[in-house]
Amino acid sequence: MDHKNVSSHWVFILLGFSDRPWLEMPLFLMVLVAYLFTLVGNVAIILVSRLDPKLDSPMYFFLSNLSFLDLCFTTTTVPQMLKNLWGPDKTISYGGCVAQFYIFHFLGATECILLAMMSFDRYVAICKPLHYLAIMHQRLSILLVATAWVSGLANSLLQSSLTVQLPLCGNHVVDNFFCEVPVVIEMACVDTSFNVAMLSVVGTFYALVPLSLILVSYSFIAVAVLRIRSSAGRLKAFNTCGSHVTVVSLFYGPVIGMYVQPSADNSRDKAKLMTLFYSVVTPMFNPFIYTLRNKDVKGALKRLLGKSSQSRGRRGEA
């Protein structure tokens, strides 16, 4: 995809499930509802994390970053996806395609690292509760989050910059809902074995290394929880970590399938479904998983809604 064979006026055709037109309207409705829930849920998490003083802790600092990341993640792809599902126009500009896979891979890798940072936070909270605030001080929390964002950017600059140099020789049909690196690599008209190998190696690093750190953290957490004598204490500790474990499971399964085992090992329809899952479904579930399983977040939401209704009532009386 170099400047010799692609101009700024080029457009790409996003196939999606256009070979099954009867699926497009149900998919449009499903993606629209999921996107609206994603917006409402993640904005709510960010607001309560920032506005409620009872949630002023490292855990909710990480959670608000995850919600902001999910908002950006879905907004990178979903509006274009909705446009293409709604009508006959399935195109995206060259610049839009490049921006999509740069941003998408930046945010995806950032989430992998951020989930590992969140597991370390839970390890300190459960295994070293008396030293939690001393270890997870504000400076360290900011450093860990910054590391996640910078490492995600490094991944995108490496993978996407290698991909953008591939010549496409007139190929402009993207067999997916949006532009991402594995699909664009398949469109190249030269040997892409190096790109595929790099995708697999870097994908393995960003998927399996953070996942390994998460598993190590939770192995220590499990040992610490089993040492708690009271069943109420064990239940509270498991509930504290349950939301994060659920989010990790929803996120890493499809990602490993796509990037650790590249698309050559998957049917195209299976790859599309996995893409839909981790780009649309998982960001929608994240805020509800944390809200439904977390009494502090539910309490903060009630207080925030209560203050909002009281302020409206005062304005009505005035």
ZIVENFEN-V656848 format. One record per backbone hydrogen bond with DSSP energy under -1.0 kcal/mol. NH is the residue of the N-H (numbers start at 1). CO is the residue of the C=O. Records with the same first field share a line. If there is no record, write none. Layout:
NH->CO + CO
//
This chain:
6->2
10->7
12->92
13->172
14->90
15->174
16->176
18->15
20->17
23->20
24->21
27->23
28->24
29->25
30->26
31->27
32->28
33->29
34->30
35->31
36->32
37->33
38->34
39->35
40->36
41->37
42->38
43->39
44->40
45->41
46->42
47->43
48->44
49->45
50->46
51->47
52->48
55->52
56->53
57->55
61->57
62->58
63->59
64->60
65->61
66->62
67->63
68->64
69->65
70->66
71->67
72->68
73->69
74->70
75->71
76->72
78->74
81->77
82->78
83->79
84->80
85->81
86->82
87->83
92->12
94->10
97->93
98->94
99->95
100->96
101->97
102->98
103->99
104->100
105->101
106->102
107->103
108->104
109->105
110->106
111->107
112->108
113->109
114->110
115->111
116->112
117->113
118->114
119->115
120->116
121->117
122->118
123->119
124->120
125->121
126->122
127->123
128->124
131->128
135->131
136->132
137->135
141->137
142->138
143->139
144->140
145->141
146->142
147->143
148->144
149->145
150->146
151->147
152->148
153->149
154->150
155->151
156->152
157->153
158->154
159->155
160->156
162->158
163->159
164->160
166->163
171->168
174->13
176->174
184->180
185->181
186->182
188->185
189->167
196->192
197->193
198->194
199->195
200->196
201->197
202->198
203->199
204->200
205->201
206->202
207->203
208->204
209->205
211->207
212->208
213->209
214->210
215->211
216->212
217->213
218->214
219->215
220->216
221->217
222->218
223->219
224->220
225->221
226->222
228->225
234->230
235->231
236->232
237->233
238->234
239->235
240->236
241->237
242->238
245->241
246->242
247->243
248->244
249->245
250->246
251->247
252->248
253->249
255->251
256->252
257->253
258->254
259->255
260->256
261->256
265->262
266->263
271->267
272->268
273->269
274->270
275->271
276->272
277->273
278->274
279->275
280->276
281->276
282->277
285->281
286->282
289->285
290->286
291->287
292->288
293->289
298->294
299->295
300->296
301->297
302->298
303->299
304->300
305->301
306->302
307->303
308->304
309->305
310->306
311->307
312->308
313->309
314->310
315->311
316->312
317->313
318->314
//
